[in-house]
Amino acid sequence: MAKPLVLVTGQNGQLGNELKLLAGEYNQFDYIFTDVMELDIADAIKVTHFFTEHKPSFCINAAAYTAVDKAETEKEITLKINAEAVGNLAENCARLNARLVHVSTDYVFDGTANSPYTEDHPVSPVNFYGESKLRGEEIAIEKLPSSVIIRTSWVYSYFGNNFVKTMLRLMKDRESINVINDQFGSPTYARDLGEAILKMISRENVAPGIYHFSNEGVISWFDFAVAIRDLSGMKCDVKPIDTSGYPTPAKRPAYSVMSKEKIKALGIELKYWKDSLEQCIRLLQDIDAGSK
């Protein structure tokens, strides 16, 4: 009997790459991994043909336009990838009765809260990236009410470009760096997110709707940078600065901590942020040492 087929988009991104590594541990499924070269999810006709040919049972949409500052000026392509393409996937999942898991962001919130955001808290993005991701959520639910939306935050990995790798590079080259200390959130190791998603699709009884996922703990970007320095054994002086001292084209929410009680109720384990960070840094150091 054929195994259920899982289509993963965005295979070259942080989450997509981690899902490729995790796939062997969840071998009750067959997988097909794509990026824009294999499947342009913004092209409705190509998506329909692809679904018709391969007939996936699940679609994990790990593809996204994530350049937050560039999104302020590249609105058309941002909307195409983060919203319109989600509609293409949702329509075809609906046609084949497949399950869609779509990854969204904490940036759908405005950051003015002082306690963790629940899934049903009113949304109000402060930048266009957040707006585009919110529109993607809305389209997914509109076209496919059985969609599962997973909002996540501050994603990093061994793969791709992210805060952890940027900090390690800067700390290697500089004696001191300035890092923002008045924006608060929770980091997410992409491997942990990938594992949570695969656990969710492995279960029959996961209700549709929105879920929040990140690692446990609340920190500032400054706290994150200090931990990266300490865990990697760097000697760089990390100095705290206010957001006003580091202006960016896109505004960031000052507080984007999310409540994860809903996903924890499914029995999904959430690791403490520093434990996952240590795991990722060790991997980066081992690979680095092996390549010398």
C-alpha positions as CSV (number, residue, x, y, z in Angstrom):
1,M,0.0,0.0,0.0
2,A,1.4,3.4,-1.0
3,K,2.4,5.7,1.8
4,P,0.7,9.2,2.1
5,L,2.7,11.7,0.1
6,V,3.9,14.9,1.8
7,L,4.7,17.9,-0.5
8,V,7.1,20.3,1.1
9,T,7.6,23.7,-0.5
10,G,10.6,26.0,0.2
11,Q,13.0,23.1,0.4
12,N,16.1,25.4,0.2
13,G,15.0,27.5,3.2
14,Q,15.7,27.0,6.9
15,L,12.6,24.9,7.7
16,G,12.6,23.1,4.3
17,N,16.2,21.9,4.9
18,E,15.4,20.8,8.4
19,L,12.4,18.9,7.2
20,K,14.6,17.1,4.7
21,L,16.8,15.8,7.5
22,L,13.8,14.9,9.7
23,A,12.0,13.0,6.9
24,G,13.9,9.8,7.6
25,E,12.6,9.7,11.1
26,Y,9.0,10.0,9.9
27,N,9.1,7.3,7.3
28,Q,5.4,6.5,7.4
29,F,5.2,9.1,4.7
30,D,6.8,9.6,1.2
31,Y,8.0,13.1,0.5
32,I,8.5,15.4,-2.4
33,F,10.6,18.5,-1.7
34,T,10.3,21.5,-4.0
35,D,11.5,25.1,-4.3
36,V,10.8,27.6,-7.1
37,M,12.9,25.7,-9.6
38,E,10.8,22.5,-9.2
39,L,7.4,24.2,-8.5
40,D,6.7,28.0,-8.7
41,I,3.8,28.1,-6.2
42,A,2.9,31.6,-7.4
43,D,2.0,30.1,-10.8
44,A,-1.6,28.8,-10.4
45,I,-1.5,26.6,-13.5
46,K,1.8,24.9,-12.6
47,V,0.5,24.2,-9.1
48,T,-2.7,22.6,-10.4
49,H,-0.7,20.4,-12.8
50,F,1.7,19.4,-10.1
51,F,-1.0,18.4,-7.7
52,T,-2.8,16.5,-10.4
53,E,0.3,14.6,-11.2
54,H,1.6,13.8,-7.7
55,K,-1.6,13.9,-5.6
56,P,-0.1,14.8,-2.2
57,S,-2.0,13.9,1.0
58,F,-0.3,16.8,2.8
59,C,1.3,20.1,1.8
60,I,3.7,21.8,4.2
61,N,4.2,25.3,2.9
62,A,7.6,26.3,4.1
63,A,8.1,28.8,1.3
64,A,8.0,32.5,2.1
65,Y,9.4,35.9,1.2
66,T,11.1,36.7,4.5
67,A,13.2,39.8,3.8
68,V,11.3,42.0,6.2
69,D,12.9,45.3,5.3
70,K,12.9,44.7,1.5
71,A,9.3,43.8,1.7
72,E,8.5,47.5,2.3
73,T,9.5,48.3,-1.3
74,E,9.1,44.9,-3.0
75,K,5.4,44.7,-2.1
76,E,4.2,42.9,-5.3
77,I,6.6,39.9,-5.0
78,T,6.0,39.8,-1.2
79,L,2.3,39.5,-1.7
80,K,2.6,37.1,-4.5
81,I,4.7,34.6,-2.5
82,N,3.2,35.2,1.0
83,A,-0.5,35.4,0.1
84,E,-1.5,34.6,-3.5
85,A,0.7,31.5,-3.7
86,V,-0.9,30.2,-0.4
87,G,-4.2,30.5,-2.2
88,N,-3.0,28.3,-5.0
89,L,-1.9,25.6,-2.6
90,A,-5.1,25.8,-0.6
91,E,-7.3,25.6,-3.6
92,N,-5.5,22.4,-4.8
93,C,-5.5,20.9,-1.4
94,A,-9.2,21.5,-1.2
95,R,-9.6,19.8,-4.7
96,L,-7.7,16.7,-3.6
97,N,-8.9,16.7,0.0
98,A,-5.3,17.1,1.2
99,R,-4.2,18.7,4.4
100,L,-2.4,22.1,4.3
101,V,0.0,23.2,7.0
102,H,1.0,26.8,6.4
103,V,3.8,28.5,8.3
104,S,3.1,32.1,9.4
105,T,4.7,34.6,11.8
106,D,4.5,36.5,15.1
107,Y,4.7,39.7,13.0
108,V,0.9,39.6,12.4
109,F,0.7,41.3,15.9
110,D,1.5,45.0,16.6
111,G,3.7,44.3,19.6
112,T,1.8,46.5,22.1
113,A,0.7,43.7,24.4
114,N,2.4,42.9,27.7
115,S,1.4,39.3,28.0
116,P,1.7,36.4,25.5
117,Y,-0.5,36.7,22.4
118,T,-3.1,33.9,22.1
119,E,-4.2,32.5,18.7
120,D,-7.4,34.5,18.8
121,H,-5.9,37.8,19.8
122,P,-6.7,40.7,17.3
123,V,-4.1,41.0,14.6
124,S,-2.6,44.3,13.5
125,P,0.7,44.1,11.6
126,V,3.1,47.0,11.8
127,N,5.0,46.2,8.6
128,F,4.2,45.0,5.1
129,Y,5.8,41.6,5.6
130,G,3.4,41.0,8.5
131,E,0.5,42.2,6.4
132,S,1.4,39.8,3.6
133,K,1.6,36.9,6.0
134,L,-1.7,37.8,7.6
135,R,-3.3,37.9,4.1
136,G,-1.8,34.4,3.5
137,E,-3.5,33.1,6.7
138,E,-6.8,34.6,5.7
139,I,-6.7,33.1,2.1
140,A,-5.7,29.7,3.4
141,I,-8.6,29.5,5.8
142,E,-11.0,31.1,3.3
143,K,-10.2,28.6,0.5
144,L,-9.6,25.6,2.8
145,P,-11.2,25.8,6.3
146,S,-9.3,22.6,7.3
147,S,-6.0,24.4,7.0
148,V,-3.5,24.3,9.9
149,I,-1.7,27.6,10.4
150,I,1.4,27.7,12.5
151,R,2.7,31.1,13.6
152,T,6.4,31.1,14.6
153,S,9.0,33.6,15.6
154,W,12.7,34.5,15.4
155,V,13.6,31.4,13.3
156,Y,17.2,30.2,13.0
157,S,19.0,27.1,11.8
158,Y,22.3,25.6,10.6
159,F,20.9,26.4,7.2
160,G,20.3,29.7,5.5
161,N,20.7,33.3,6.7
162,N,19.6,34.1,10.2
163,F,20.4,36.0,13.4
164,V,22.6,33.3,14.9
165,K,24.9,32.9,11.9
166,T,25.0,36.7,11.5
167,M,26.1,37.2,15.1
168,L,28.7,34.5,14.9
169,R,30.2,36.1,11.8
170,L,30.2,39.6,13.3
171,M,31.6,38.5,16.6
172,K,34.5,36.8,14.8
173,D,35.3,40.0,12.9
174,R,34.6,42.7,15.5
175,E,35.7,43.5,19.1
176,S,32.2,44.9,19.9
177,I,28.7,45.0,18.5
178,N,25.5,46.8,19.3
179,V,22.3,44.7,19.7
180,I,18.7,45.9,20.3
181,N,17.5,45.3,23.9
182,D,13.9,46.7,23.8
183,Q,12.3,44.1,21.4
184,F,11.2,40.9,23.1
185,G,10.2,37.5,21.7
186,S,11.1,33.8,21.6
187,P,13.6,32.2,19.3
188,T,12.6,29.1,17.3
189,Y,15.1,26.5,16.2
190,A,13.8,25.4,12.8
191,R,14.5,21.8,13.5
192,D,12.2,21.9,16.5
193,L,9.5,23.5,14.4
194,G,9.9,20.9,11.7
195,E,9.6,18.1,14.2
196,A,6.4,19.7,15.6
197,I,4.9,19.9,12.1
198,L,5.7,16.3,11.3
199,K,4.2,15.2,14.7
200,M,1.0,17.1,13.9
201,I,0.5,15.6,10.5
202,S,1.2,12.1,12.0
203,R,-1.9,12.5,14.1
204,E,-5.5,12.1,13.0
205,N,-7.2,14.3,15.6
206,V,-5.4,17.7,15.1
207,A,-8.1,20.3,14.8
208,P,-7.8,22.9,12.0
209,G,-7.0,26.5,12.8
210,I,-4.2,28.6,14.1
211,Y,-1.4,27.4,16.4
212,H,1.6,29.2,17.9
213,F,5.0,27.5,18.1
214,S,8.4,28.7,19.4
215,N,10.9,27.5,21.9
216,E,10.2,28.3,25.5
217,G,11.4,31.5,27.2
218,V,11.2,35.3,26.6
219,I,14.3,37.3,25.7
220,S,15.5,40.4,23.9
221,W,17.7,40.3,20.8
222,F,20.5,41.5,23.1
223,D,19.9,38.5,25.4
224,F,20.0,36.2,22.3
225,A,23.3,37.7,21.1
226,V,24.9,37.4,24.6
227,A,23.9,33.7,24.7
228,I,25.3,33.1,21.2
229,R,28.6,34.7,22.3
230,D,28.8,32.7,25.5
231,L,27.8,29.3,24.0
232,S,30.2,29.7,21.1
233,G,33.1,30.9,23.3
234,M,33.5,34.2,21.5
235,K,35.1,37.2,23.3
236,C,33.2,40.0,21.6
237,D,31.7,42.9,23.7
238,V,27.9,42.9,23.1
239,K,26.4,46.3,23.9
240,P,22.7,47.0,24.4
241,I,21.0,49.7,22.3
242,D,17.4,50.9,21.9
243,T,15.4,50.4,18.7
244,S,15.8,54.2,18.1
245,G,19.5,53.7,17.8
246,Y,19.1,51.2,14.9
247,P,16.5,52.5,12.5
248,T,15.2,50.0,9.8
249,P,12.9,50.5,6.8
250,A,10.3,48.1,8.4
251,K,9.0,48.7,11.9
252,R,9.3,45.7,14.3
253,P,6.9,44.7,17.1
254,A,8.4,45.6,20.5
255,Y,6.8,42.5,22.0
256,S,5.8,39.4,20.0
257,V,5.8,36.7,22.6
258,M,3.1,34.1,21.8
259,S,1.1,31.8,24.0
260,K,1.8,28.1,23.1
261,E,-0.7,26.4,25.3
262,K,-2.9,25.3,22.4
263,I,-0.1,23.3,20.7
264,K,1.2,22.0,24.0
265,A,-2.2,20.6,24.6
266,L,-1.6,18.3,21.6
267,G,1.4,16.8,23.5
268,I,3.9,18.7,21.4
269,E,7.1,19.2,23.5
270,L,8.6,22.7,23.5
271,K,12.3,22.9,24.3
272,Y,13.9,25.7,26.2
273,W,15.4,28.3,23.8
274,K,18.9,28.1,25.2
275,D,19.1,24.3,25.0
276,S,18.1,24.4,21.3
277,L,20.5,27.2,20.6
278,E,23.3,25.2,22.2
279,Q,22.4,22.3,19.9
280,C,22.5,24.5,16.8
281,I,25.8,26.2,17.7
282,R,27.5,22.9,18.4
283,L,26.4,21.6,15.0
284,L,27.7,24.8,13.3
285,Q,31.1,24.4,15.2
286,D,31.4,20.7,14.4
287,I,30.7,21.3,10.7
288,D,33.1,24.3,10.7
289,A,35.9,22.2,12.4
290,G,35.3,19.4,10.0
291,S,35.7,21.6,6.9
292,K,39.2,22.9,8.0
